[in-house]
Amino acid sequence: MRVGVVGGGQLGRMLGLAGIPLGMRFRFLEPTHPCPAGECGEVITRAYDDPLGLERFVDGLSLATYEFENVPAQAAAWISERVPLHPSTRSLTVSQDRIVEKRAFEALGIPVQPFAAVSTPEDARDAARRIGLPCVLKTRRLGYDGKGQCVIRAVGAEGIEATVVAAWESLGSAPCILEAFVPHTAEVSMIAVRAKPRGCEAQTAFYPLTENVHRRGILWSSVAPAPCDPDGKLDSVARGFVQRLVDSLDHVGTIAVEFFVTEQGLIANELAPRVHNSGHWTIDGAHTSQFENHLRAIASWPLGSPTLCVGACAMINLVGLSIEPSQLLARDGARVHLYGKDQRPGRKLGHVTLCADTPAELAPRLARLESLVEWA
Amino acid sequence: MRVGVVGGGQLGRMLGLAGIPLGMRFRFLEPTHPCPAGECGEVITRAYDDPLGLERFVDGLSLATYEFENVPAQAAAWISERVPLHPSTRSLTVSQDRIVEKRAFEALGIPVQPFAAVSTPEDARDAARRIGLPCVLKTRRLGYDGKGQCVIRAVGAEGIEATVVAAWESLGSAPCILEAFVPHTAEVSMIAVRAKPRGCEAQTAFYPLTENVHRRGILWSSVAPAPCDPDGKLDSVARGFVQRLVDSLDHVGTIAVEFFVTEQGLIANELAPRVHNSGHWTIDGAHTSQFENHLRAIASWPLGSPTLCVGACAMINLVGLSIEPSQLLARDGARVHLYGKDQRPGRKLGHVTLCADTPAELAPRLARLESLVEWA
């Protein structure tokens, strides 16, 4: 079975590493050369929307998927007319536009913060009055890791309306969303995989709720099960929300939904219709990783268990470091996953996981490991 | 770090899958195309002793290793003059000749069965008289999976001497070893990894003793910890033997030593200076797999823990089957590892592992899985 993946970064690489033992062969469509996925299959080094590249990409594929949600819509449609593409363009469409995404959450009764679309200076002024301070202005499309967004906490003498208009202009006057800033005590994500195995009902596997810490807009660490949810109540609420979402999208594959934990409960922030950084711990800490289950789902095979195979698991991203793997390998129990990239400040170069028998045992070991990791 | 592996079969493939997350890149020297390791790196499709192939193989390598012990001695020597080769040619030499191997065991006080070298008809007659029945005649070199050997249980009117001479001729009159057949209650293997991390003493990691069942001379299943050794006494004896062996060889990398369990204790059968089929369970059942630890050893990095990360783990080989992965994936907890080979009778196509919280829980699940697997 030859599987095509649009994108050849670390997510593609980890899909490849999970799928090769299942007998899959991989082909990646990725304009950047060399790329992390290059160790795990053939690479078509072409733009995502290059017609010749797309022709070569789909040739002889059994099925296709993607490692990022910003696949050009036309390219995704073109691929899906020639080879089964999972998750479908419906999941892609929702995730590519923050306004469409928020409205999809709302329509399913999944709480979101107040928000408004901003496409003109007039919209910006209206939105500013309605949403108030503090708020976050984000481009509707193509943002990631804190890029394409701008937090507005205070305004000067010129007033909130002028400040939001200026922020909108600083984002290139692109179509934007203005969101109320949500006071929250924690950030969590629910990673789920939905499959429709041949001859069976649809099934959804939920990983335990994961608590995430960000630094500079980039994921710093993930811990499962989420320490902020000791009794599992949030986990259960999040499962309900995500079940509604994946059923409504008829989603096939992995999905990640990020939530803010607030006094009023969970507020949905965004979704990613793909394997997700906050699920990397599942390679070492779950019976079946998010990568393997994504592949099982898109191949119409039964899913594996998403439960923890240890008592607790944590992941720390390695960003912009010059890593000497042996230093981290020498830390008792740390597992190192490098992406084969050259060092560059702000770049995700790899991640480390720690597994422990209990959450209480994990915490001090994680603190020690965190003190060793410094980002550049 | 670019690692070269002589041989591109499933062992090379699993080395690649273990090393890519450590940031390693792989190159394989393998005459057969396509080959299982082809999904995990560059392949030089040339004979193992082809001068041009060897030149291209070593070009730019950081270090080299091998996935099988029958690397031509001259090729191994040529590689080791150009790039660090682990395990060294010393370990290779011992493992390539069954007589040298037996004498190495004897010299270290590791029990072996009575044996005799057979290079002429006269040797064969002498050996037959000395060893008696039942006995096993094997070629000194290049045997594997029951190939190049012949069990002699009974003789006709022509007498034992004539029978052994005829058996020797049937093996091409190659240099052979005649071994007494060892009455045994079980077969076990000890897999160990020895490393000399930079600036540290040599360290050896021992996996738990593994019990193996063979069918038609091919490994059928492995279970760890070995059910025949409930109190761990054999494990402790085997560790002592293997520690002596790896120290005497100044071995760096993984080694597997197979033993017969007899009323008189352990009898060493053979060694393999490489990752071994009876250690495949370590991918899913140990904190660090034999593959990752082999790579950490040859890179002079500290070793990871070889202990079980579950209560018990079993592996079943898939030989000559037409495998529908989804059938095995549907078995609760089974993990499937396929090698990407075309089906052919007698060919190892993959393996399946089962992990359980206790040995008692593993046994019935293994029995159920065994009933599903049929070899061709």
Boltz contact constraints between the chains, C-beta under 6 A:
constraints:
  - contact:
      token1: [A, 17]
      token2: [B, 17]
      max_distance: 6.0
  - contact:
      token1: [A, 20]
      token2: [B, 39]
      max_distance: 6.0
  - contact:
      token1: [A, 21]
      token2: [B, 337]
      max_distance: 6.0
  - contact:
      token1: [A, 22]
      token2: [B, 325]
      max_distance: 6.0
  - contact:
      token1: [A, 23]
      token2: [B, 325]
      max_distance: 6.0
  - contact:
      token1: [A, 23]
      token2: [B, 338]
      max_distance: 6.0
  - contact:
      token1: [A, 23]
      token2: [B, 340]
      max_distance: 6.0
  - contact:
      token1: [A, 39]
      token2: [B, 20]
      max_distance: 6.0
  - contact:
      token1: [A, 301]
      token2: [B, 326]
      max_distance: 6.0
  - contact:
      token1: [A, 301]
      token2: [B, 329]
      max_distance: 6.0
  - contact:
      token1: [A, 302]
      token2: [B, 329]
      max_distance: 6.0
  - contact:
      token1: [A, 302]
      token2: [B, 330]
      max_distance: 6.0
  - contact:
      token1: [A, 325]
      token2: [B, 22]
      max_distance: 6.0
  - contact:
      token1: [A, 325]
      token2: [B, 23]
      max_distance: 6.0
  - contact:
      token1: [A, 326]
      token2: [B, 301]
      max_distance: 6.0
  - contact:
      token1: [A, 329]
      token2: [B, 301]
      max_distance: 6.0
  - contact:
      token1: [A, 329]
      token2: [B, 302]
      max_distance: 6.0
  - contact:
      token1: [A, 330]
      token2: [B, 302]
      max_distance: 6.0
  - contact:
      token1: [A, 337]
      token2: [B, 21]
      max_distance: 6.0
  - contact:
      token1: [A, 338]
      token2: [B, 23]
      max_distance: 6.0
  - contact:
      token1: [A, 340]
      token2: [B, 23]
      max_distance: 6.0
